[in-house]
Amino acid sequence: MILQYDGGNINPDCLAFFYASWSSNCNLHLDALKKLENTYKDLLILKINVTKFYNLKTNYKINRIPTFIIFKNSEIKARLDGYINQYSLLEWVKKNRS
């Protein structure tokens, strides 16, 4: 399931997608997110706009967009900074989500 972050606590088990709406690299990942949603029905994907939620950008030291962070039990399990092709992103999630 893909949800747009609207404030509050980040779900303790999710894939957080930190993005900016003006970034073409971020927009290229939308198809990959849909594929992840269809492949992993139990995976919560949280889209976080760093322009709107600058405090999270600072807290998680987001220096490149997009940034992907897999949270497990509220801890950062894996992190990927910057653009990655769709196939590599899918493989990275597969490797790091369990």
Summary of the structure (lengths in Angstrom):
residues: 98
radius of gyration: 12.1
end to end distance: 17.0
largest distance: 31.9
contacts: 260
relative contact order: 0.25
helix: 33%
strand: 28%
